[in-house]
Amino acid sequence: MDTWDNPYTLHEHAVEMLVQLYDNGAMKAYKSSLDIYLNNGDQSNSIEPIILLSVPNPKGAALNINRTDYRPNLAVNQTEILLNYRSGDYGAISINSSITGFEFVCIYSQKK
C-alpha cells in the first residue's frame, strides 16, 4: 500500500463535476460549484493551487461557449506563470463537454 499512487486528483473530480453541471444546463449549480472550487483553489487554502481554470462563462446562458479564464493566484499572463514551473511541478486536466465539445482546462501547481 505504501507504493500505491492514485493519479485521480481533486482537480480532475472538480472539473468533471463542472462539465456534468454544464452539460445538464444547470447554470445556477454550475456557477455555485465554480465559485466554491475557485475559493478552495487559492494559494492559502490549497495543497495544489489553481494556476489557470478555463471554463464557459458562468454568467452566460446554458451551454454557452464563451470562454472565461480564472487565474486566482497570479495576475500575469499564462506563459509567464508556466515559466516559473518545471514540467513536473504542475498538472493539467482537459475535459470536453459531450454536448458542445467545449474544452474545460485546469492547470494546477504540484510544487512542494
GROMACS elastic network, one bead per residue, 0.5 to 0.9 nm:
[ bonds ]
;  ai    aj funct       b0    kb
    1     4     6  0.52386   500
    1     5     6  0.87106   500
    2     5     6  0.83999   500
    5     8     6  0.89670   500
    6     9     6  0.75949   500
    8    11     6  0.83196   500
    8    12     6  0.64363   500
    8    13     6  0.74809   500
    9    12     6  0.51298   500
    9    13     6  0.64207   500
    9    14     6  0.86455   500
   10    13     6  0.51676   500
   10    14     6  0.61170   500
   10    15     6  0.86172   500
   11    14     6  0.50309   500
   11    15     6  0.60388   500
   11    16     6  0.84290   500
   11    37     6  0.88014   500
   11    41     6  0.89898   500
   11    48     6  0.86461   500
   11    50     6  0.85699   500
   11    93     6  0.77501   500
   11   106     6  0.74207   500
   11   107     6  0.88384   500
   11   108     6  0.79794   500
   12    15     6  0.52637   500
   12    16     6  0.60881   500
   12    17     6  0.86226   500
   12    92     6  0.89713   500
   12    93     6  0.64538   500
   12    94     6  0.86326   500
   12    95     6  0.86993   500
   12   106     6  0.82933   500
   13    16     6  0.51498   500
   13    17     6  0.62728   500
   13    18     6  0.87717   500
   14    17     6  0.51332   500
   14    18     6  0.63274   500
   14    19     6  0.87569   500
   14    33     6  0.85514   500
   14    34     6  0.86885   500
   14    37     6  0.71421   500
   15    19     6  0.61960   500
   15    20     6  0.86425   500
   15    34     6  0.89737   500
   15    37     6  0.89901   500
   15    93     6  0.80769   500
   15    94     6  0.84865   500
   15    95     6  0.74706   500
   15   104     6  0.72730   500
   15   105     6  0.80385   500
   15   106     6  0.75035   500
   16    19     6  0.50933   500
   16    20     6  0.62443   500
   16    21     6  0.87235   500
   16    95     6  0.71544   500
   16   104     6  0.89260   500
   17    20     6  0.51039   500
   17    21     6  0.62338   500
   17    22     6  0.85359   500
   17    30     6  0.85282   500
   17    33     6  0.83662   500
   18    21     6  0.52025   500
   18    22     6  0.60607   500
   18    23     6  0.85204   500
   18    29     6  0.88719   500
   18    30     6  0.59902   500
   18    31     6  0.87745   500
   18    33     6  0.70837   500
   18    34     6  0.70058   500
   18    55     6  0.87246   500
   18   104     6  0.86607   500
   19    22     6  0.50432   500
   19    23     6  0.59655   500
   19    24     6  0.85307   500
   19    30     6  0.84577   500
   19    55     6  0.89268   500
   19    95     6  0.75601   500
   19    96     6  0.75962   500
   19    97     6  0.60104   500
   19    98     6  0.85148   500
   19   104     6  0.73796   500
   20    23     6  0.50857   500
   20    24     6  0.61769   500
   20    25     6  0.86947   500
   20    26     6  0.87682   500
   20    30     6  0.87060   500
   20    97     6  0.79362   500
   20    98     6  0.89150   500
   21    24     6  0.51760   500
   21    25     6  0.63556   500
   21    26     6  0.53009   500
   21    27     6  0.70523   500
   21    29     6  0.67970   500
   21    30     6  0.53924   500
   21    33     6  0.88424   500
   22    25     6  0.51413   500
   22    26     6  0.60129   500
   22    27     6  0.63951   500
   22    29     6  0.87320   500
   22    30     6  0.61533   500
   22    56     6  0.83163   500
   22    62     6  0.70957   500
   22    63     6  0.63951   500
   22    64     6  0.89754   500
   22    97     6  0.78929   500
   23    26     6  0.77256   500
   23    62     6  0.83832   500
   23    63     6  0.67716   500
   23    97     6  0.64419   500
   23    98     6  0.70092   500
   23    99     6  0.60408   500
   23   100     6  0.79868   500
   24    27     6  0.83655   500
   24    62     6  0.84528   500
   24    63     6  0.84504   500
   24    99     6  0.89397   500
   25    28     6  0.87539   500
   25    30     6  0.83772   500
   25    61     6  0.85337   500
   25    63     6  0.62175   500
   26    29     6  0.55251   500
   26    30     6  0.59780   500
   26    31     6  0.86708   500
   26    62     6  0.71849   500
   27    31     6  0.59277   500
   27    32     6  0.84067   500
   27    58     6  0.67238   500
   27    59     6  0.80103   500
   27    60     6  0.82316   500
   27    61     6  0.75261   500
   27    62     6  0.59387   500
   27    63     6  0.84946   500
   28    31     6  0.52831   500
   28    32     6  0.62321   500
   28    33     6  0.85973   500
   28    58     6  0.82304   500
   28    59     6  0.89356   500
   29    32     6  0.50711   500
   29    33     6  0.59551   500
   29    34     6  0.83652   500
   30    33     6  0.52083   500
   30    34     6  0.59843   500
   30    35     6  0.85901   500
   30    58     6  0.69451   500
   31    34     6  0.50450   500
   31    35     6  0.61625   500
   31    36     6  0.87054   500
   31    57     6  0.88292   500
   31    58     6  0.51857   500
   31    59     6  0.74812   500
   32    35     6  0.51940   500
   32    36     6  0.63696   500
   32    37     6  0.86822   500
   32    58     6  0.89197   500
   33    36     6  0.51421   500
   33    37     6  0.60861   500
   33    38     6  0.85816   500
   34    37     6  0.50679   500
   34    38     6  0.60852   500
   34    39     6  0.85294   500
   34    58     6  0.79485   500
   35    38     6  0.52240   500
   35    39     6  0.61177   500
   35    40     6  0.86147   500
   36    39     6  0.51601   500
   36    40     6  0.61915   500
   36    41     6  0.85757   500
   37    40     6  0.51994   500
   37    41     6  0.60843   500
   38    42     6  0.66312   500
   38    50     6  0.77908   500
   38    53     6  0.84970   500
   38    70     6  0.82271   500
   38    72     6  0.70410   500
   39    42     6  0.58687   500
   39    45     6  0.81321   500
   39    72     6  0.83295   500
   40    43     6  0.86112   500
   40    44     6  0.86953   500
   40    45     6  0.58900   500
   40    46     6  0.62091   500
   40    49     6  0.82603   500
   41    44     6  0.83050   500
   41    45     6  0.65831   500
   41    46     6  0.53083   500
   41    47     6  0.83675   500
   41    48     6  0.73507   500
   41    50     6  0.52827   500
   41    51     6  0.87801   500
   41    72     6  0.75184   500
   41    73     6  0.85778   500
   41   108     6  0.87433   500
   42    45     6  0.57151   500
   42    46     6  0.59970   500
   42    48     6  0.88144   500
   42    49     6  0.55295   500
   42    50     6  0.65527   500
   42    51     6  0.89057   500
   42    72     6  0.59128   500
   42    73     6  0.60098   500
   43    46     6  0.57805   500
   43    47     6  0.79294   500
   43    48     6  0.80638   500
   43    49     6  0.53163   500
   43    50     6  0.77553   500
   43    72     6  0.79969   500
   43    73     6  0.60223   500
   44    47     6  0.84983   500
   44    49     6  0.82931   500
   45    49     6  0.78643   500
   46    49     6  0.50992   500
   46    50     6  0.82844   500
   47   109     6  0.84209   500
   47   110     6  0.79218   500
   47   111     6  0.88724   500
   47   112     6  0.84417   500
   48    90     6  0.86259   500
   48   108     6  0.60704   500
   48   109     6  0.51093   500
   48   110     6  0.54375   500
   48   111     6  0.75502   500
   48   112     6  0.87367   500
   49    72     6  0.85278   500
   49    73     6  0.76536   500
   49   107     6  0.89092   500
   49   108     6  0.55909   500
   49   109     6  0.54868   500
   49   110     6  0.78698   500
   50    53     6  0.68849   500
   50    70     6  0.87357   500
   50    71     6  0.71600   500
   50    72     6  0.67650   500
   50    73     6  0.71286   500
   50   106     6  0.72260   500
   50   107     6  0.61735   500
   50   109     6  0.63301   500
   51    70     6  0.81657   500
   51    71     6  0.56348   500
   51    72     6  0.68994   500
   51    73     6  0.64661   500
   51    74     6  0.73932   500
   51    78     6  0.81811   500
   51    81     6  0.76094   500
   51    82     6  0.85069   500
   51    90     6  0.86202   500
   51   106     6  0.76644   500
   51   107     6  0.54331   500
   51   109     6  0.63852   500
   52    69     6  0.68128   500
   52    70     6  0.56683   500
   52    72     6  0.74365   500
   52    73     6  0.86498   500
   52    78     6  0.74903   500
   52   105     6  0.76685   500
   52   106     6  0.56927   500
   52   107     6  0.50880   500
   52   108     6  0.67788   500
   53    68     6  0.82186   500
   53    69     6  0.57040   500
   53    70     6  0.50592   500
   53    71     6  0.65926   500
   53    72     6  0.85214   500
   53   104     6  0.77338   500
   53   105     6  0.57559   500
   53   107     6  0.64829   500
   53   108     6  0.84385   500
   54    67     6  0.65960   500
   54    68     6  0.56711   500
   54    70     6  0.62737   500
   54    71     6  0.88164   500
   54   103     6  0.81872   500
   54   104     6  0.58251   500
   54   105     6  0.50381   500
   54   106     6  0.64040   500
   54   107     6  0.88610   500
   55    58     6  0.80474   500
   55    65     6  0.85193   500
   55    66     6  0.81932   500
   55    67     6  0.56428   500
   55    68     6  0.54568   500
   55    69     6  0.65187   500
   55    70     6  0.83175   500
   55   102     6  0.82583   500
   55   103     6  0.74729   500
   55   104     6  0.50961   500
   55   105     6  0.67631   500
   55   106     6  0.86183   500
   56    59     6  0.87694   500
   56    60     6  0.79084   500
   56    63     6  0.79608   500
   56    64     6  0.64131   500
   56    65     6  0.54799   500
   56    66     6  0.53483   500
   56    68     6  0.57345   500
   56    69     6  0.85964   500
   56   102     6  0.77444   500
   56   103     6  0.87502   500
   56   104     6  0.76639   500
   57    60     6  0.53524   500
   57    61     6  0.83099   500
   57    64     6  0.70532   500
   57    65     6  0.73216   500
   57    66     6  0.55090   500
   57    67     6  0.58228   500
   57    68     6  0.52519   500
   57    69     6  0.87163   500
   58    61     6  0.80049   500
   58    62     6  0.86457   500
   58    64     6  0.87307   500
   58    68     6  0.81933   500
   60    63     6  0.82487   500
   60    64     6  0.61248   500
   60    65     6  0.86869   500
   60    66     6  0.76867   500
   61    64     6  0.54943   500
   63    99     6  0.80229   500
   63   100     6  0.70150   500
   63   102     6  0.89906   500
   64    67     6  0.86130   500
   64   100     6  0.85047   500
   65   100     6  0.76887   500
   65   102     6  0.64515   500
   67   102     6  0.87878   500
   70    73     6  0.89912   500
   71    74     6  0.58410   500
   71    75     6  0.66526   500
   71    76     6  0.83833   500
   71    77     6  0.87913   500
   71    78     6  0.84354   500
   72    75     6  0.77811   500
   74    77     6  0.83007   500
   74    81     6  0.76048   500
   76    79     6  0.83691   500
   76    80     6  0.65545   500
   76    81     6  0.67473   500
   77    80     6  0.56286   500
   77    81     6  0.65022   500
   78    81     6  0.50239   500
   78    82     6  0.62503   500
   78    83     6  0.86160   500
   79    82     6  0.53651   500
   79    83     6  0.62333   500
   80    83     6  0.52086   500
   80    84     6  0.69935   500
   81    84     6  0.56534   500
   81    85     6  0.74371   500
   82    85     6  0.52423   500
   82    86     6  0.79384   500
   82    87     6  0.87832   500
   82    90     6  0.83710   500
   83    86     6  0.76215   500
   85    88     6  0.77984   500
   85    89     6  0.55634   500
   85    90     6  0.68030   500
   85   109     6  0.81867   500
   85   111     6  0.80358   500
   86    89     6  0.52035   500
   86    90     6  0.74197   500
   86   111     6  0.89705   500
   87    90     6  0.63594   500
   87    91     6  0.83574   500
   88    91     6  0.75043   500
   88   110     6  0.74129   500
   88   111     6  0.81756   500
   89   108     6  0.86998   500
   89   109     6  0.60289   500
   89   112     6  0.80926   500
   90   107     6  0.68158   500
   90   108     6  0.55032   500
   90   111     6  0.69278   500
   91   106     6  0.81716   500
   91   107     6  0.56858   500
   91   108     6  0.53985   500
   91   109     6  0.64354   500
   91   110     6  0.65974   500
   92   105     6  0.72884   500
   92   106     6  0.56689   500
   92   108     6  0.64721   500
   92   109     6  0.89976   500
   93   104     6  0.79595   500
   93   105     6  0.56618   500
   93   106     6  0.51182   500
   93   107     6  0.64232   500
   93   108     6  0.86460   500
   94   103     6  0.63817   500
   94   104     6  0.55731   500
   94   106     6  0.65818   500
   94   107     6  0.88017   500
   95   102     6  0.82758   500
   95   103     6  0.56935   500
   95   104     6  0.52271   500
   95   105     6  0.67069   500
   95   106     6  0.89610   500
   96    99     6  0.86582   500
   96   100     6  0.80990   500
   96   101     6  0.52477   500
   96   102     6  0.53545   500
   96   104     6  0.59700   500
   96   105     6  0.87103   500
   97   100     6  0.55878   500
   97   102     6  0.51541   500
   97   103     6  0.64681   500
   97   104     6  0.75669   500
   98   101     6  0.56733   500
   98   102     6  0.81093   500
   99   102     6  0.80847   500
  100   103     6  0.88921   500
  109   112     6  0.87383   500
